[in-house]
Amino acid sequence: MPKYLFHGSYTDKGLKGLLKEGGSKRREATEHVIKSVGGTLKAYYFAFGENDFYLIADVPDNVSASACSLVATATGTCTVKTVVLLTPEEVDQAVKKTVEYRPPGQ
């Protein structure tokens, strides 16, 4: 199953909810969202810096991953960015692919 990295930041409204419920409840809620699309939450971390949270999940496909991000962001409590993660073996396959490409202006 494809792996995705979701990361983002809480809005003021989201931070108020986090302060009220705590980090464990947020992880539980996130796990529920991922399970609802047939996925599995692999890791969930809070962080200092540009992003407030990072999570890695196995999700069936891009549409399901996008749905999770869209629903969370639509609440107005956070902003979420989604990154498709590739295994080293997938990169091995990619570097063996024949691709026809013309650089701009050539």
N, C-alpha and C positions, 0 to 999 in steps of 0.2 A: 504494500500500500504506500502511496506517495507520502513523503514527509514535508511538513510546512513549518516555518518559523513565523510566529505571529508576534509582533512587538508593537508597543504603543504607549500612550500617555493618558492619564486621567484628566478630565476637565474638573473644574471646581465642584460641580455636582457629583461627579464620580468619586472625588476624594472624600466628600462628605459621607457618601455611602460606605466607602472603604473604612473610614474612621469609625463608623457606626457598627459595621459587621465584622471587620477584621480580614486578614489575609486568607485564612483557611476557608472561610465562607466564599470568598471570591474565587479561590481555586475550585471549590466544589461546584459553583455556578458555571464556571468555564468548562469543567469536565462534563457537566450535563449538556451544554451546548454542543460540544464535540461529539459526544455519544449520540445525540439526537440526529446527527447526519451520518452515523455509522462509523465514526472515528474513535481514536483512542488518544487521550492526553498522555504524553510521555514525560514532560517536564514543565514545571511552572516556577518562574522566579520573579521576584521583585528586584528592582535595581535602582542605584543612584544614577544620575546623569540624564542624558537626553530622553531616554525611555524609562517609564515607570515599571513596565513588566515585559517579560519575554516568556514565550511558551513554545514548545515543540509538540506537534501532534501528527499522528498518522490519520490522514483523511482520504476518503475514497477517490476524490477527483477535484479538479480546479473549481468546478461549479459549487461543490459543497464547501470548499475552503472559502470561496468568495462569499457565499451565503452567510457563513459564520461572521466574517469581517463586517459585512454590510449590516447585519442585524445588531451587532455590538455597537458599531459607530452610529447607527440611526437612533440609538437611545439618547445620544447627547452626553453620555457619561465618560466616553473615551474616544480616542482616535486609534485606529488599528491599521497596521501595514502588514502585508503578507508576503513572505518570501518562499518560493519553491526551493526545496533542498534536494540536491543530487548526491547520490552515493559515488564513491570513487569508481565503482564498476560502470555506472551510467556515464561518467565522464570518459572512461575507457572506450565505451561504445561510440560516444560523440566524436572523439578524436579520430576514429576510424571511418566515419561517414564521409562520403564524397559530396562536396558542396560546390556548386557553381556560383561564383560571386564576382562582381565587378565593382571595384572601389569607385567612389564618386569622382567624376571628372576624367576617368580613364577609359 
